[in-house]
């Protein structure tokens, strides 16, 4: 695996983890507020959304960067 491909993959993983985490936290807070089980509900949403975010970053990232 080339260095450029490794760097792109790592960048995609980090970007999708960060974006998915922040967006699910924001939407969970908007919908529920800081309820007692906020972390559990946020974590469930995060784990469900990350694969989609990763796929989108991998597929659309190069187009956006151009």
GIZIMO-V379994 format. One record per helix or strand. SS is the DSSP state (2 for helix, 1 for strand). FROM is the first residue (numbers start at 1). LEN is the number of residues. If there is no record, write none. Layout:
ss=SS from=FROM len=LEN
ss=SS from=FROM len=LEN
This chain:
ss=2 from=3 len=30
ss=2 from=38 len=28
